[in-house]
Structures are given as structure tokens and as C-alpha cells.
Amino acid sequence: MMRAGVALPAFSPGAFTRIFEANDIVKGKSPVEAADDETYWAQIQRAFDDDRTIVNLNNGGVSPTPTHVLESMFRDLKWSNQIPVWHMWQDLEPRIEAVRRDLARMFGCDPEEMAITRNASEANETMILGLDLQRGDEVIITNQNYGRMITTWEQRARREGIVVKKISFKVPPPSDAYIVDQFRAAITPRTRVIELTHITNLTGQILPIRDIVRLGREHNIEVLVDGAHAFAHFPFVRDDLECDYYGTSLHKWLFAPIGTGFLYVKRDKIGKLWPLMAAAESQNDNIRKYEEIGTHPAANHNAIALALAFNKGIGLERKAARLRYLRDRWAKRLLAESPRFNILTPLDDRQSCAICLVNIEGVDTQKLQQWLWGKHKVMTVAIIHPEFHGLRVTPSVYTMPDEVDLFADLMIKAQKQGIAAN
Ligand SMILES: Cc1ncc(COP(=O)(O)O)c(C=O)c1O
């Protein structure tokens, strides 16, 4: 489905139409029924130019983009380079409005509440550094927040004397109510802000955002949501969360080119949230004030439109069902194999999707990661947190079942024979 103003692929229109043709393969099937239809998923795999001599199970960190999305970015970069002052500033840059409109539609907000950023860090730091706070004001975060966001708060504490309270919660948490209770217990009359992840980058735990937003409202506390790993990973819209602030990357789960993200700020909050880079007073209530970042390529953010269309072609329900199918395929096999496998992510739809954390009792997690990559070219990421550890395993829509099977085979080998001699 094409709309006016959306950047179109120039080099491989076949890749774009393929997913719409592929829809016929799964016609009449529910997302769960389509989750293991390899004829359908083979079409999706072909949209990515992947090197099958390696197995990438760290698609949470940053994701490859489909080839036709990358090519549209290349096309726009080349076009810009001919006469940037005209082709980039006058022709391509204004098309950001189509991206804003389409992103807002998918997130379920007004386009006037949607700013395009270069990553989640930029969006989140705008939220964290943009609110006026007084010395002694308190902020609640968790020790499972993303490192750079914790660093940002700690810099504010050093610079302005705000108080950052870091809470902990069990992995896996016993219930949503338990998580909310940890936040509630940390609230004092000085609490002004809560900042937390929608889904943690450590275990892939989905947190009960709406309940925490409601808790914040009861106490006049701003709740800032770091959705870096959530948007386009599993289905939800703004109204499911009821949030006023949301930052995300688009180079993770939307499969947009590297260097893309968004910041959502509810309309009546924009005036009070300062931009990271200065904007004119006349822009005070304008969401575009967060995009006053100086000269930057228009090609990257315009290619978001194609990535959006790609995701729409698959459908988020179908995508999430496939990701959970791939996760369960390896995780449930390991659980059935030996009690030495510890899965630290709850395997239910409400609490997780593609991302899952696993460790093997008695096997060093860091060395296991090095063994998998160094010897077998299977990429995962070692998560070492003071309270837990494990390999974070994240398949994507282009991952083949054979690849997660290979990972499970290797984990079973590591558990049975160790990693020293293999
Ligand atoms: C929870 C979380 N927040 C923020 C970020 C930062 O994202 P980016 O590197 O796109 O700025 C990440 C990156 O992995 C993350 O996992």
C-alpha cells in the first residue's frame, strides 16, 4: 500500500511487492498458525541480504535493515550529494512529514506529538535532561534501566543535586503487582519522575507500563518510558500504555536504517520539556523543536517510511507470533533437556517476545558467548548484571528455524561436554 509522500524503493521494487504476494501463502491463517509456515517466512528472509555463514542471534542490539530499505537510503544519499543544499534540504528533508505521519499512525498518537530522532538515546536524553528539576527533587529508576540512561541521571545528580533512587526487582518477577509495589515503596513527597524501560534490554521482561503510569499520575509524578526494544517488536499502541513520554530506536525492531529513533511527547507536555539542542522560543510548543540538530542526512530518516511499510506488510501480530515461535523452539527444548538450563525470561506473551536470557549452571556465561561466536559463529550477547547473568538470545524475522536449532544443539553440547575442548 503506497501513500503520497512516502519514499519509494528505486532499485528493488521486487523486494517490496514480495511480502504482499507472500500474504497469499498465509491467507486465512491466524498469526499463530502462520508462525511456523516456512514457505511464508522464506519470502520474508529474502528481503534481507544476510550472510548465512554466521548466525545472528543478537538482533536486539541493532538490526540489519531489509535490502530495499537500505537501497532507498543509498539512492537518497546519492541524490543529496549532487546538490545537497537543494536535493537534501529542499527536496528530501520536507518528506520527514510523511514519516512523522506514518509513525504517529502506528504508535497511535497525533503527528504533532511525534519527533524523529537519531536513536533511543537521543529521545531518552531529551526526556531525562529536558525536565526542570530542583536540588533535592527525587527520581526513581531501576537497576535494570539502560546504562546510558542511568549515566544521564547520575550526571544530573552531580550537576544539579537531584536525588536518584535506584530500585531492584527480582528476575523473573513474581507478578506485575510486585513490580508496581517496588516503585510505590520508593515514592516520597519529593518524587518528581519515574524512568523505566518498556521491555528490559537485559532479560527481555515486558514491564506493566500502564500500571506504573497510573501510579505516577496518582502522585503527580512524570513517567518517562524507554521503549528502545519495544516499538515494532510486539503489538501495542500509546493508549495501551497511557504514557505521556516515550522514546525508542527504530534501528532495532522496525528494521529502519541505523541512526533512527523517535520521541513521543504528549501535546500538553511539549511546552515544559526542553529540547537537547536549543530551539527558538517560537517553537516552544512545536514537536519539531526536538529535531533542531543541525545538518544531518535526510536519507536515513526518510527510509523509515519503507521500513514501516515492510512491517505493515507482515503485520505486528504475525511478526510477534513468529518471534515467540522461534524463542520457544530453542528455550523449551533446553528446559526439557536439563535442569541445568536456567531461563530467566518468563515464556508468556504478556511478559516477553523475541528476547530471552539463559544460563547454564556451572558454565561461565562470558566464556560461553566467546565459544559460540569464536568457534561456531553464533552471535549472542553475554549479560552480566550484579544480580543475574546469562546469554541474551534474540532471533529476528529473517532467522531460520535451523539457526535456532544449531544454537540449541551447541548449548546442549556445552552443558554435556563443557566448552574447553569443543
Ligand atoms: C533499553 C534501552 N534503552 C536505550 C538504548 C539506546 O538505544 P540507542 O543505542 O539506539 O540509542 C538501548 C540500546 O540497546 C536499550 O536497550
The ligand as a Gaussian input file, in Angstrom:
#p B3LYP/6-31G(d) Opt

LIG

0 1
 C       16.634000      -0.212000      26.973000
 C       17.489000       0.578000      26.058000
 N       17.430000       1.910000      26.087000
 C       18.168000       2.684000      25.266000
 C       19.025000       2.118000      24.364000
 C       19.846000       3.000000      23.482000
 O       19.476000       2.790000      22.153000
 P       20.318000       3.513000      21.001000
 O       21.657000       2.878000      21.017000
 O       19.515000       3.221000      19.789000
 O       20.381000       4.938000      21.332000
 C       19.134000       0.728000      24.281000
 C       20.046000       0.098000      23.336000
 O       20.227000      -1.094000      23.263000
 C       18.352000      -0.058000      25.157000
 O       18.426000      -1.377000      25.143000

